[in-house]
Every structure is written in structure tokens, then in C-alpha cells.
Amino acid sequence: MRFAIRALWLASIAALALGAGCRQTTRHEHTAPAHAPRAEQHAAPHASSEQAPAAVAERNRDRHGPPTVDNYVRSLESAARVADLDVPTVLEKLALAPDATVADVGCGPGVFSRAFAKALPHGLVYAVDVEPRQLDRLREHLIEERLENVVPVLASYSTPHLPLGSCDVIFIADTYHHFDDRVSYVRSLARFLEPGGRLAILEYKPGPLPVGPPPDHKLKPGELEHELTAAGYERVAKYDTHANHDFEVWRVRP
């Protein structure tokens, strides 16, 4: 009997010792988070370095445009610029069918894209730009104005990512001089036009002007005609409708 009691007593002591060890281990485990703030402080420089690319990403993806996109968007939407573009006259001269498909390449915040959409009740507009924040602003307008026939397209520098043979008109306003290797780029646009499709270009006139980029950022006299001819197009119309812009329509040469 005494042996059984002694065995039970020894077992109890062992259990108490084991419990104390567990509690001690538990206390050490609970104190571990005390080091966490220091680890976070050490991690902070790494977090900053990881966030650094975001600041770079804020720069305008349009490599020939101003670096600050927000200011650029505001300037593109300014009342003075919209008046200078004379959107109603452009629509009148293009005489688009109600079910036409138009690509607005270099659409920015959508001054022309929205006008095309309203003029094409049964048509479609591809609004194309390389800068996502231009398209963000466009989308805001589309929601506000309840325009459902505009497809925003994020372009690459080498291609607008349009469906092949889809467009009745490819329209380029104040953007042609931004293209790299313009002849090759415009030549490649032909594959996105339907047979008989048109390329319409509204581009700042050469030389000093009260609006637009400085002369050294623009085309030289005769350069547009030379390049489009080299790219395989022929001119079908030239309109003397804008004080500060040349407005021309071209098609692929047979």
C-alpha cells in the first residue's frame, strides 16, 4: 500500500514539474512578440525600397508628353483646347455612318472619343492610349455620360492592339508627332482598317503657334505628306478648317 502511495506521490511531483516547464515555455513564447516592433523597424527601409518603383510609375508613359499626367489631362480637357479642336467640324467632314467603327489613337481623356460615341448610335469606338491614367479619366466621363459604345484600350508603343480589319476610320489628333518610327507605325495601322477604311489626322501646323508644343517638337513642313506616302497611303482630302491644325484624310494606296 505504502509503495502504491509513494508511486502516486512521485507521479504527482513529476506532473507538477512538467506543468511548470510548460508554463515557463509558454512565458517565453508570449514574450517573443516584444521583439516584433524592432523587426518591423528594421524592415521599414526594405519597405521603402520596395515602394520606390511606384514613384517611378507615376511618370507619364507617353514618352513625348509632359511628365506630370494630372496636369496634362487638365490641359487636354481645357475649354480653350477643346474650342481649338473644333470637334463638330471634324465630325461633319468625316461624315461617319451611324454604325461605323472608329479608333481614336492617342485618345487622352476622350475629347473626340466621346463625341464619336454620341455620333455613332449603332457604332463602336476604340479609345486607345499608352497612359493608363488618361484612360482612367476617360472611364470617368463614360460613366458620367452613360456611354456604352466606347472600349478603352491600353496600347503599347509599337501597336494599338486593335482587332484586325475592324475600323472604318482610324483617327489621330495631336498625337502623330509622338510616335516612334512614325512611318513603320502608320504602315502597320493599315492592317486594322477595313477595305476602303480611312486614316484621319489632325496635327498641329508646323512653326510657331499661340497653342500647342514648341516648333522643335512638331513636324516640319511637308513631313506629314512625305511620311504617309512612304507608309503606303494616298491623301483623299485636306481641309482648311482649323487655325492651328492641319486636318487630312488618307487611305491605303491600291
CYANA upper distance limits for C-alpha pairs under 8 A (distance plus 0.5 A):
  1 MET  CA      5 ILE  CA      6.79
  2 ARG  CA      6 ARG  CA      6.54
  3 PHE  CA      7 ALA  CA      6.61
  4 ALA  CA      8 LEU  CA      6.66
  5 ILE  CA      9 TRP  CA      6.62
  6 ARG  CA     10 LEU  CA      6.66
  7 ALA  CA     11 ALA  CA      6.64
  8 LEU  CA     12 SER  CA      6.74
  9 TRP  CA     13 ILE  CA      6.85
 10 LEU  CA     14 ALA  CA      6.71
 11 ALA  CA     15 ALA  CA      6.67
 12 SER  CA     16 LEU  CA      6.73
 13 ILE  CA     17 ALA  CA      6.68
 14 ALA  CA     18 LEU  CA      6.62
 15 ALA  CA     19 GLY  CA      6.63
 16 LEU  CA     20 ALA  CA      6.69
 17 ALA  CA     21 GLY  CA      6.77
 18 LEU  CA     22 CYS  CA      6.77
 19 GLY  CA     23 ARG  CA      6.69
 20 ALA  CA     24 GLN  CA      6.64
 21 GLY  CA     25 THR  CA      6.64
 22 CYS  CA     26 THR  CA      6.54
 23 ARG  CA     27 ARG  CA      6.68
 24 GLN  CA     28 HIS  CA      6.94
 25 THR  CA     29 GLU  CA      6.73
 26 THR  CA     30 HIS  CA      6.67
 27 ARG  CA     31 THR  CA      6.78
 28 HIS  CA     32 ALA  CA      7.04
 31 THR  CA     35 HIS  CA      8.46
 32 ALA  CA     36 ALA  CA      7.87
 33 PRO  CA     37 PRO  CA      8.21
 35 HIS  CA     39 ALA  CA      6.98
 36 ALA  CA     40 GLU  CA      6.65
 37 PRO  CA     41 GLN  CA      6.64
 38 ARG  CA     42 HIS  CA      6.76
 39 ALA  CA     43 ALA  CA      6.62
 40 GLU  CA     44 ALA  CA      6.66
 41 GLN  CA     45 PRO  CA      8.43
 42 HIS  CA     46 HIS  CA      8.39
 43 ALA  CA     47 ALA  CA      6.84
 44 ALA  CA     48 SER  CA      6.82
 45 PRO  CA     49 SER  CA      6.81
 46 HIS  CA     50 GLU  CA      6.69
 47 ALA  CA     51 GLN  CA      6.78
 48 SER  CA     52 ALA  CA      6.75
 49 SER  CA     53 PRO  CA      8.43
 51 GLN  CA     55 ALA  CA      7.93
 52 ALA  CA     56 VAL  CA      7.50
 53 PRO  CA     57 ALA  CA      6.61
 54 ALA  CA     58 GLU  CA      7.01
 55 ALA  CA     59 ARG  CA      8.06
 58 GLU  CA     68 THR  CA      8.37
 58 GLU  CA     69 VAL  CA      8.50
 59 ARG  CA     67 PRO  CA      5.98
 59 ARG  CA     68 THR  CA      6.87
 59 ARG  CA     69 VAL  CA      7.71
 60 ASN  CA     65 GLY  CA      7.52
 60 ASN  CA     66 PRO  CA      7.44
 60 ASN  CA     67 PRO  CA      5.51
 60 ASN  CA     68 THR  CA      6.69
 60 ASN  CA     69 VAL  CA      6.09
 60 ASN  CA    131 GLU  CA      7.12
 61 ARG  CA    130 VAL  CA      6.81
 61 ARG  CA    131 GLU  CA      5.66
 62 ASP  CA     66 PRO  CA      8.46
 62 ASP  CA    130 VAL  CA      6.76
 62 ASP  CA    131 GLU  CA      6.59
 62 ASP  CA    178 HIS  CA      8.45
 63 ARG  CA    178 HIS  CA      8.34
 64 HIS  CA    178 HIS  CA      6.07
 65 GLY  CA     72 TYR  CA      8.39
 65 GLY  CA    178 HIS  CA      8.27
 66 PRO  CA     72 TYR  CA      6.94
 68 THR  CA     72 TYR  CA      6.82
 69 VAL  CA     73 VAL  CA      6.53
 69 VAL  CA    133 ARG  CA      7.73
 69 VAL  CA    134 GLN  CA      8.27
 70 ASP  CA     74 ARG  CA      6.88
 71 ASN  CA     75 SER  CA      6.77
 72 TYR  CA     76 LEU  CA      6.73
 73 VAL  CA     77 GLU  CA      6.78
 73 VAL  CA    108 GLY  CA      7.70
 73 VAL  CA    109 PRO  CA      7.01
 73 VAL  CA    134 GLN  CA      7.25
 73 VAL  CA    137 ARG  CA      8.47
 74 ARG  CA     78 SER  CA      6.55
 75 SER  CA     81 ARG  CA      7.96
 76 LEU  CA     81 ARG  CA      7.02
 76 LEU  CA     82 VAL  CA      8.15
 76 LEU  CA    108 GLY  CA      7.88
 76 LEU  CA    109 PRO  CA      7.86
 77 GLU  CA     81 ARG  CA      7.31
 77 GLU  CA     82 VAL  CA      7.02
 77 GLU  CA    109 PRO  CA      7.70
 77 GLU  CA    111 VAL  CA      7.53
 78 SER  CA     82 VAL  CA      6.78
 79 ALA  CA     83 ALA  CA      6.58
 80 ALA  CA     84 ASP  CA      6.71
 81 ARG  CA     85 LEU  CA      6.75
 82 VAL  CA     86 ASP  CA      7.15
 82 VAL  CA     87 VAL  CA      7.88
 82 VAL  CA    111 VAL  CA      7.84
 83 ALA  CA     87 VAL  CA      8.21
 84 ASP  CA    242 HIS  CA      7.96
 84 ASP  CA    243 ALA  CA      8.25
 84 ASP  CA    244 ASN  CA      7.99
 85 LEU  CA    242 HIS  CA      7.93
 85 LEU  CA    245 HIS  CA      8.46
 86 ASP  CA     90 VAL  CA      7.20
 86 ASP  CA    242 HIS  CA      7.94
 87 VAL  CA     91 LEU  CA      6.83
 87 VAL  CA    112 PHE  CA      7.39
 87 VAL  CA    115 ALA  CA      8.00
 88 PRO  CA     92 GLU  CA      6.66
 89 THR  CA     93 LYS  CA      6.70
 89 THR  CA    241 THR  CA      8.07
 90 VAL  CA     94 LEU  CA      6.68
 91 LEU  CA     95 ALA  CA      6.66
 91 LEU  CA     96 LEU  CA      7.78
 91 LEU  CA    116 PHE  CA      8.09
 96 LEU  CA    100 ALA  CA      6.81
 96 LEU  CA    119 ALA  CA      8.39
 96 LEU  CA    120 LEU  CA      8.14
 97 ALA  CA    120 LEU  CA      7.69
 98 PRO  CA    119 ALA  CA      7.31
 98 PRO  CA    120 LEU  CA      5.01
 98 PRO  CA    121 PRO  CA      6.32
 98 PRO  CA    122 HIS  CA      6.09
 98 PRO  CA    123 GLY  CA      6.44
 99 ASP  CA    120 LEU  CA      6.39
 99 ASP  CA    121 PRO  CA      7.33
 99 ASP  CA    122 HIS  CA      4.88
 99 ASP  CA    123 GLY  CA      4.29
 99 ASP  CA    124 LEU  CA      7.77
100 ALA  CA    120 LEU  CA      7.15
100 ALA  CA    122 HIS  CA      7.98
100 ALA  CA    123 GLY  CA      5.28
100 ALA  CA    124 LEU  CA      7.05
100 ALA  CA    167 CYS  CA      8.25
100 ALA  CA    168 ASP  CA      6.60
100 ALA  CA    169 VAL  CA      8.49
101 THR  CA    123 GLY  CA      6.02
101 THR  CA    124 LEU  CA      5.23
101 THR  CA    125 VAL  CA      6.31
101 THR  CA    126 TYR  CA      8.28
101 THR  CA    166 SER  CA      7.52
101 THR  CA    167 CYS  CA      5.59
101 THR  CA    168 ASP  CA      5.91
101 THR  CA    169 VAL  CA      7.28
102 VAL  CA    116 PHE  CA      8.11
102 VAL  CA    124 LEU  CA      6.90
102 VAL  CA    125 VAL  CA      5.40
102 VAL  CA    126 TYR  CA      6.77
102 VAL  CA    167 CYS  CA      6.08
102 VAL  CA    168 ASP  CA      6.48
102 VAL  CA    169 VAL  CA      5.40
102 VAL  CA    170 ILE  CA      6.30
102 VAL  CA    171 PHE  CA      7.65
103 ALA  CA    125 VAL  CA      6.18
103 ALA  CA    126 TYR  CA      5.03
103 ALA  CA    127 ALA  CA      6.59
103 ALA  CA    128 VAL  CA      7.57
103 ALA  CA    167 CYS  CA      7.04
103 ALA  CA    169 VAL  CA      6.91
103 ALA  CA    170 ILE  CA      5.24
103 ALA  CA    171 PHE  CA      6.50
104 ASP  CA    112 PHE  CA      7.77
104 ASP  CA    113 SER  CA      6.61
104 ASP  CA    125 VAL  CA      7.67
104 ASP  CA    126 TYR  CA      6.61
104 ASP  CA    127 ALA  CA      5.55
104 ASP  CA    128 VAL  CA      6.41
104 ASP  CA    170 ILE  CA      6.68
104 ASP  CA    171 PHE  CA      5.40
104 ASP  CA    172 ILE  CA      6.60
104 ASP  CA    173 ALA  CA      8.50
105 VAL  CA    127 ALA  CA      7.01
105 VAL  CA    128 VAL  CA      5.28
105 VAL  CA    129 ASP  CA      6.84
105 VAL  CA    160 PRO  CA      7.72
105 VAL  CA    170 ILE  CA      7.52
105 VAL  CA    171 PHE  CA      6.61
105 VAL  CA    172 ILE  CA      5.78
105 VAL  CA    173 ALA  CA      8.19
105 VAL  CA    175 THR  CA      8.26
106 GLY  CA    127 ALA  CA      8.18
106 GLY  CA    128 VAL  CA      6.13
106 GLY  CA    129 ASP  CA      5.26
106 GLY  CA    130 VAL  CA      7.96
106 GLY  CA    172 ILE  CA      6.94
106 GLY  CA    173 ALA  CA      7.54
106 GLY  CA    174 ASP  CA      8.44
106 GLY  CA    175 THR  CA      6.27
107 CYS  CA    111 VAL  CA      7.84
107 CYS  CA    112 PHE  CA      7.55
107 CYS  CA    113 SER  CA      7.07
107 CYS  CA    127 ALA  CA      6.11
107 CYS  CA    128 VAL  CA      6.07
107 CYS  CA    129 ASP  CA      6.26
107 CYS  CA    134 GLN  CA      8.47
107 CYS  CA    172 ILE  CA      8.35
107 CYS  CA    173 ALA  CA      8.18
108 GLY  CA    128 VAL  CA      8.43
108 GLY  CA    129 ASP  CA      6.83
108 GLY  CA    131 GLU  CA      8.48
108 GLY  CA    134 GLN  CA      5.49
108 GLY  CA    135 LEU  CA      7.28
108 GLY  CA    138 LEU  CA      7.88
109 PRO  CA    134 GLN  CA      5.53
109 PRO  CA    135 LEU  CA      6.70
109 PRO  CA    136 ASP  CA      8.30
109 PRO  CA    137 ARG  CA      5.85
109 PRO  CA    138 LEU  CA      4.99
110 GLY  CA    114 ARG  CA      6.20
110 GLY  CA    127 ALA  CA      7.73
110 GLY  CA    135 LEU  CA      8.50
110 GLY  CA    138 LEU  CA      5.84
110 GLY  CA    141 HIS  CA      8.48
111 VAL  CA    115 ALA  CA      7.19
112 PHE  CA    116 PHE  CA      6.53
113 SER  CA    117 ALA  CA      6.67
113 SER  CA    125 VAL  CA      7.09
113 SER  CA    126 TYR  CA      8.26
113 SER  CA    127 ALA  CA      6.52
113 SER  CA    150 VAL  CA      7.89
114 ARG  CA    118 LYS  CA      6.83
114 ARG  CA    142 LEU  CA      8.04
114 ARG  CA    147 LEU  CA      8.14
114 ARG  CA    150 VAL  CA      8.22
115 ALA  CA    119 ALA  CA      6.78
116 PHE  CA    120 LEU  CA      6.62
116 PHE  CA    125 VAL  CA      7.40
117 ALA  CA    121 PRO  CA      7.51
117 ALA  CA    123 GLY  CA      7.89
117 ALA  CA    124 LEU  CA      7.33
117 ALA  CA    125 VAL  CA      6.65
117 ALA  CA    147 LEU  CA      7.52
117 ALA  CA    149 ASN  CA      6.65
117 ALA  CA    150 VAL  CA      6.97
118 LYS  CA    147 LEU  CA      8.23
120 LEU  CA    124 LEU  CA      7.43
123 GLY  CA    149 ASN  CA      7.45
124 LEU  CA    149 ASN  CA      5.63
124 LEU  CA    150 VAL  CA      6.58
124 LEU  CA    151 VAL  CA      8.22
125 VAL  CA    149 ASN  CA      6.72
125 VAL  CA    150 VAL  CA      5.19
125 VAL  CA    151 VAL  CA      6.66
126 TYR  CA    150 VAL  CA      6.38
126 TYR  CA    151 VAL  CA      5.37
126 TYR  CA    152 PRO  CA      6.52
126 TYR  CA    153 VAL  CA      7.07
126 TYR  CA    162 LEU  CA      8.30
127 ALA  CA    150 VAL  CA      7.11
127 ALA  CA    151 VAL  CA      6.41
127 ALA  CA    152 PRO  CA      5.21
127 ALA  CA    153 VAL  CA      6.29
128 VAL  CA    152 PRO  CA      6.56
128 VAL  CA    153 VAL  CA      5.17
128 VAL  CA    154 LEU  CA      6.46
128 VAL  CA    155 ALA  CA      6.53
128 VAL  CA    160 PRO  CA      6.96
129 ASP  CA    134 GLN  CA      7.62
129 ASP  CA    135 LEU  CA      7.40
129 ASP  CA    153 VAL  CA      7.05
129 ASP  CA    154 LEU  CA      5.96
129 ASP  CA    155 ALA  CA      5.86
129 ASP  CA    160 PRO  CA      8.19
130 VAL  CA    154 LEU  CA      5.99
130 VAL  CA    155 ALA  CA      5.15
130 VAL  CA    156 SER  CA      6.40
130 VAL  CA    157 TYR  CA      7.38
131 GLU  CA    135 LEU  CA      7.41
131 GLU  CA    154 LEU  CA      7.64
131 GLU  CA    155 ALA  CA      8.50
132 PRO  CA    136 ASP  CA      6.68
132 PRO  CA    154 LEU  CA      7.09
133 ARG  CA    137 ARG  CA      6.76
134 GLN  CA    138 LEU  CA      6.81
135 LEU  CA    139 ARG  CA      6.59
135 LEU  CA    152 PRO  CA      6.95
135 LEU  CA    153 VAL  CA      8.37
135 LEU  CA    154 LEU  CA      8.12
136 ASP  CA    140 GLU  CA      6.96
137 ARG  CA    141 HIS  CA      7.10
138 LEU  CA    142 LEU  CA      6.77
138 LEU  CA    152 PRO  CA      8.41
139 ARG  CA    143 ILE  CA      6.71
139 ARG  CA    152 PRO  CA      8.16
140 GLU  CA    144 GLU  CA      6.71
141 HIS  CA    145 GLU  CA      6.41
142 LEU  CA    146 ARG  CA      6.07
142 LEU  CA    147 LEU  CA      5.49
142 LEU  CA    148 GLU  CA      7.79
142 LEU  CA    150 VAL  CA      8.27
143 ILE  CA    147 LEU  CA      7.20
153 VAL  CA    160 PRO  CA      8.05
153 VAL  CA    161 HIS  CA      7.83
154 LEU  CA    160 PRO  CA      8.00
154 LEU  CA    161 HIS  CA      8.31
155 ALA  CA    159 THR  CA      6.79
155 ALA  CA    160 PRO  CA      5.03
155 ALA  CA    161 HIS  CA      6.49
156 SER  CA    160 PRO  CA      6.61
156 SER  CA    161 HIS  CA      7.91
157 TYR  CA    179 PHE  CA      8.25
157 TYR  CA    180 ASP  CA      8.17
158 SER  CA    185 TYR  CA      7.22
159 THR  CA    185 TYR  CA      7.92
159 THR  CA    188 SER  CA      8.44
162 LEU  CA    166 SER  CA      8.08
162 LEU  CA    192 PHE  CA      6.91
163 PRO  CA    192 PHE  CA      6.80
164 LEU  CA    191 ARG  CA      6.36
164 LEU  CA    192 PHE  CA      4.92
164 LEU  CA    193 LEU  CA      7.69
165 GLY  CA    191 ARG  CA      6.42
165 GLY  CA    192 PHE  CA      4.87
165 GLY  CA    193 LEU  CA      5.24
165 GLY  CA    194 GLU  CA      5.04
165 GLY  CA    195 PRO  CA      8.04
166 SER  CA    192 PHE  CA      6.19
166 SER  CA    193 LEU  CA      6.31
166 SER  CA    194 GLU  CA      6.15
167 CYS  CA    192 PHE  CA      6.55
167 CYS  CA    193 LEU  CA      5.17
167 CYS  CA    194 GLU  CA      5.99
167 CYS  CA    197 GLY  CA      7.18
168 ASP  CA    193 LEU  CA      6.59
168 ASP  CA    194 GLU  CA      6.24
168 ASP  CA    196 GLY  CA      8.16
168 ASP  CA    197 GLY  CA      5.09
168 ASP  CA    198 ARG  CA      6.78
169 VAL  CA    193 LEU  CA      7.53
169 VAL  CA    197 GLY  CA      6.17
169 VAL  CA    198 ARG  CA      5.28
169 VAL  CA    199 LEU  CA      6.25
169 VAL  CA    200 ALA  CA      7.43
170 ILE  CA    193 LEU  CA      7.87
170 ILE  CA    197 GLY  CA      8.49
170 ILE  CA    198 ARG  CA      6.91
170 ILE  CA    199 LEU  CA      5.42
170 ILE  CA    200 ALA  CA      6.67
171 PHE  CA    199 LEU  CA      6.56
171 PHE  CA    200 ALA  CA      5.27
171 PHE  CA    201 ILE  CA      6.44
171 PHE  CA    202 LEU  CA      8.43
172 ILE  CA    176 TYR  CA      6.96
172 ILE  CA    199 LEU  CA      8.41
172 ILE  CA    200 ALA  CA      6.79
172 ILE  CA    201 ILE  CA      5.38
172 ILE  CA    202 LEU  CA      6.68
172 ILE  CA    203 GLU  CA      8.39
173 ALA  CA    201 ILE  CA      6.42
173 ALA  CA    202 LEU  CA      5.06
173 ALA  CA    203 GLU  CA      6.39
174 ASP  CA    202 LEU  CA      6.66
174 ASP  CA    203 GLU  CA      5.36
174 ASP  CA    204 TYR  CA      6.83
175 THR  CA    179 PHE  CA      7.62
175 THR  CA    203 GLU  CA      7.73
176 TYR  CA    182 ARG  CA      7.98
176 TYR  CA    201 ILE  CA      8.12
176 TYR  CA    203 GLU  CA      7.37
177 HIS  CA    182 ARG  CA      8.32
177 HIS  CA    203 GLU  CA      8.38
177 HIS  CA    217 HIS  CA      7.99
177 HIS  CA    218 LYS  CA      6.52
177 HIS  CA    219 LEU  CA      6.92
179 PHE  CA    185 TYR  CA      7.81
180 ASP  CA    185 TYR  CA      7.96
181 ASP  CA    185 TYR  CA      6.75
182 ARG  CA    186 VAL  CA      6.48
182 ARG  CA    227 GLU  CA      7.95
183 VAL  CA    187 ARG  CA      6.50
183 VAL  CA    227 GLU  CA      6.12
183 VAL  CA    228 LEU  CA      7.23
183 VAL  CA    230 ALA  CA      7.31
183 VAL  CA    231 ALA  CA      5.79
184 SER  CA    188 SER  CA      6.72
184 SER  CA    231 ALA  CA      7.30
185 TYR  CA    189 LEU  CA      7.10
186 VAL  CA    190 ALA  CA      7.71
186 VAL  CA    228 LEU  CA      7.86
186 VAL  CA    231 ALA  CA      6.95
187 ARG  CA    228 LEU  CA      8.49
187 ARG  CA    231 ALA  CA      5.23
187 ARG  CA    232 GLY  CA      7.11
188 SER  CA    192 PHE  CA      8.49
189 LEU  CA    193 LEU  CA      7.56
190 ALA  CA    252 VAL  CA      7.26
193 LEU  CA    197 GLY  CA      5.65
193 LEU  CA    198 ARG  CA      7.75
196 GLY  CA    251 ARG  CA      7.43
196 GLY  CA    252 VAL  CA      8.02
197 GLY  CA    251 ARG  CA      6.88
197 GLY  CA    252 VAL  CA      8.29
198 ARG  CA    249 VAL  CA      7.10
198 ARG  CA    250 TRP  CA      6.17
198 ARG  CA    251 ARG  CA      5.26
198 ARG  CA    252 VAL  CA      8.13
199 LEU  CA    249 VAL  CA      6.19
199 LEU  CA    250 TRP  CA      5.46
199 LEU  CA    251 ARG  CA      6.30
200 ALA  CA    247 PHE  CA      7.95
200 ALA  CA    248 GLU  CA      6.35
200 ALA  CA    249 VAL  CA      4.83
200 ALA  CA    250 TRP  CA      6.70
201 ILE  CA    246 ASP  CA      8.26
201 ILE  CA    247 PHE  CA      6.29
201 ILE  CA    248 GLU  CA      5.92
201 ILE  CA    249 VAL  CA      6.82
202 LEU  CA    245 HIS  CA      6.71
202 LEU  CA    246 ASP  CA      6.18
202 LEU  CA    247 PHE  CA      5.02
202 LEU  CA    248 GLU  CA      7.14
203 GLU  CA    245 HIS  CA      5.77
203 GLU  CA    246 ASP  CA      5.83
203 GLU  CA    247 PHE  CA      7.14
204 TYR  CA    212 GLY  CA      7.53
204 TYR  CA    218 LYS  CA      7.65
204 TYR  CA    244 ASN  CA      6.39
204 TYR  CA    245 HIS  CA      4.83
204 TYR  CA    246 ASP  CA      6.64
205 LYS  CA    209 LEU  CA      8.38
205 LYS  CA    218 LYS  CA      8.34
205 LYS  CA    219 LEU  CA      8.17
205 LYS  CA    244 ASN  CA      6.23
205 LYS  CA    245 HIS  CA      5.44
205 LYS  CA    246 ASP  CA      6.12
206 PRO  CA    215 PRO  CA      6.96
206 PRO  CA    218 LYS  CA      6.75
206 PRO  CA    219 LEU  CA      6.31
206 PRO  CA    220 LYS  CA      6.02
206 PRO  CA    221 PRO  CA      6.33
207 GLY  CA    214 PRO  CA      8.41
207 GLY  CA    215 PRO  CA      5.48
207 GLY  CA    218 LYS  CA      8.34
207 GLY  CA    220 LYS  CA      8.06
208 PRO  CA    214 PRO  CA      7.24
208 PRO  CA    215 PRO  CA      6.10
209 LEU  CA    214 PRO  CA      8.37
209 LEU  CA    215 PRO  CA      8.50
209 LEU  CA    244 ASN  CA      7.39
211 VAL  CA    244 ASN  CA      8.00
213 PRO  CA    217 HIS  CA      6.58
213 PRO  CA    218 LYS  CA      7.37
214 PRO  CA    218 LYS  CA      7.45
215 PRO  CA    219 LEU  CA      8.29
219 LEU  CA    223 GLU  CA      6.53
219 LEU  CA    224 LEU  CA      7.44
220 LYS  CA    224 LEU  CA      8.42
222 GLY  CA    226 HIS  CA      6.72
223 GLU  CA    227 GLU  CA      6.57
224 LEU  CA    228 LEU  CA      6.62
225 GLU  CA    229 THR  CA      6.53
226 HIS  CA    230 ALA  CA      6.70
227 GLU  CA    231 ALA  CA      6.65
228 LEU  CA    232 GLY  CA      6.99
228 LEU  CA    233 TYR  CA      6.05
228 LEU  CA    234 GLU  CA      7.90
229 THR  CA    233 TYR  CA      5.60
229 THR  CA    234 GLU  CA      6.62
232 GLY  CA    252 VAL  CA      6.48
232 GLY  CA    253 ARG  CA      6.15
233 TYR  CA    250 TRP  CA      6.64
233 TYR  CA    251 ARG  CA      5.84
233 TYR  CA    252 VAL  CA      4.82
233 TYR  CA    253 ARG  CA      5.26
234 GLU  CA    250 TRP  CA      5.97
234 GLU  CA    251 ARG  CA      6.10
234 GLU  CA    252 VAL  CA      6.72
234 GLU  CA    253 ARG  CA      5.83
235 ARG  CA    248 GLU  CA      7.78
235 ARG  CA    249 VAL  CA      6.47
235 ARG  CA    250 TRP  CA      4.74
235 ARG  CA    251 ARG  CA      6.99
236 VAL  CA    248 GLU  CA      8.37
236 VAL  CA    249 VAL  CA      6.22
236 VAL  CA    250 TRP  CA      5.85
236 VAL  CA    251 ARG  CA      7.42
237 ALA  CA    248 GLU  CA      6.19
237 ALA  CA    249 VAL  CA      5.58
237 ALA  CA    250 TRP  CA      7.51
238 LYS  CA    246 ASP  CA      8.35
238 LYS  CA    247 PHE  CA      6.53
238 LYS  CA    248 GLU  CA      4.91
238 LYS  CA    249 VAL  CA      6.91
239 TYR  CA    246 ASP  CA      7.86
239 TYR  CA    247 PHE  CA      5.99
239 TYR  CA    248 GLU  CA      6.74
240 ASP  CA    246 ASP  CA      7.72
240 ASP  CA    247 PHE  CA      7.63
241 THR  CA    247 PHE  CA      7.87
242 HIS  CA    246 ASP  CA      7.35
242 HIS  CA    247 PHE  CA      7.95
